[in-house]
Amino acid sequence: MCFHSVEGVGWFWVFREAAGQYELVLKTAGLGLSVLDTRHNGYKDIRSDGQVGKWSTRTTFRFTGGRYQEFQKKTTELK
């Protein structure tokens, strides 16, 4: 599920089922969310992409410690 602002930035939530209930394992914002083929601890890695002005940021999350944690963040200047 996601909600987008006028600028196109949206909030994304990822839940997992555990013991018959759903728990929030990732909450992030961005222009898009991608589920990658790579896995850690049995869960697929997730990537969020965003842009502010002339700067683009790509963040990769890996599942550790029962939730998704930021693994790598790269910001580049758009030309």
Residue pairs with C-beta under 8 A, 6 or more apart in sequence:
1 12
1 13
2 10
2 11
2 12
2 13
2 33
3 10
3 11
4 10
8 31
9 29
9 30
9 31
9 50
10 29
10 30
10 31
11 27
11 28
11 29
12 26
12 27
12 28
12 29
12 30
12 33
12 48
13 24
13 26
13 27
14 24
14 25
14 26
14 27
14 46
14 68
15 22
15 23
15 24
15 25
16 22
16 23
16 25
16 43
24 67
25 63
25 66
25 67
25 68
26 46
26 61
26 67
26 68
28 48
28 59
28 61
29 48
29 50
30 48
30 49
30 50
30 59
31 49
31 50
31 51
32 48
32 49
33 46
33 47
33 48
33 49
34 46
34 47
34 48
34 49
35 44
35 45
35 46
36 44
36 45
36 46
36 47
36 60
37 44
38 44
38 45
39 45
40 62
40 63
40 64
41 62
41 63
41 64
42 63
43 63
43 68
45 60
45 61
45 62
45 63
45 71
46 60
46 61
46 68
47 58
47 59
47 60
47 61
48 58
48 59
48 61
49 56
49 57
49 58
49 59
50 56
50 57
50 59
51 57
51 78
54 77
54 78
55 75
55 76
55 77
55 78
56 75
56 76
56 77
56 78
57 73
57 74
57 75
58 73
58 74
59 70
59 72
59 73
59 74
60 70
60 71
60 72
60 73
61 68
61 69
61 70
61 71
62 68
62 69
62 71
63 69
